[in-house]
Amino acid sequence: MEIREVLAANIKRYRRMAGLSQEELAHRAGIDRTYISAIERCRYSASVDVLDRIARQLGVDAAALLTRPSTELSE
């Protein structure tokens, strides 16, 4: 799994766990909703600053957004 795919999957998973829409997450993080959508679709990558803002709103460390699933780590 490529790092953009890891990031996309983790943002989507944590966003859904938090019960947030893309629009609400974007609003809270101070970025455009279409940017969240593009990140989740692996169209854009995010800067470290944007990752930090998204992570804060999801209540996780920024590193968690880049952590590969444990099943992939064991392969």
N, C-alpha and C positions, 0 to 999 in steps of 0.2 A: 504494500500500500504506500503510495507516494505521500509526502508530508502534507501537501494541500488536501488530499483526501482524508488524512487523519484529522487535520484541523476542521474541515467541513463536517465530518461525522461527529466530532466532539462538540462543536458549537451547537449543532442541531440537537444532539442528545441532551446536553446541559440546558439548552433553551427550553426544550419540551419538558424536562424534569422540573424546571422552574415555572412552567405553565405560561410562558411568554410567547407571544407572536413575534415574528420577525420585526414587525413595526414597533412593538413595545420595546423590544431589546434595543433596536436602533435608536429610538427616542431617548431611552435611559442612558445609552452610551454616547449620545450626541453625534451620531452618524446617520447617513441616509439608509432607509430600508432597503433600497435596491443594492446597496453595498453589502449588507448582511446576506441578502439573497445570492449575490454573485459569489461571495465567499463560500456559502453552503453548496453552491453548484460547481465549485472549483474553477470559477472563471477569473477571480482575482485572488491575489495573496494579500495579506494584511501586514501593515507595519507593526513593529513592536509596540508602539504607543496605542494603536488601535486594538491589538490583542489584549493589552493591559486593561483598556477601558471596557472591552467586552467581558473579559474574565471577572472584573470587579462587579459588573452588573449581574453576572451569573453566580457570583459567590464562590468562585474557585480561583486557584492560582493560575497565572498565565501558562505556566509549564504544563498544567493539566490539559490544556487545549492542544498541546503538541505531543502528548503521550500516546504512543501506539497501544492498541488493544492488547491485553495480556496473551491472547491466543496467538497473535502475530509474533510477540516477543519470544515465545517458546519454540517457534519454528526455526 
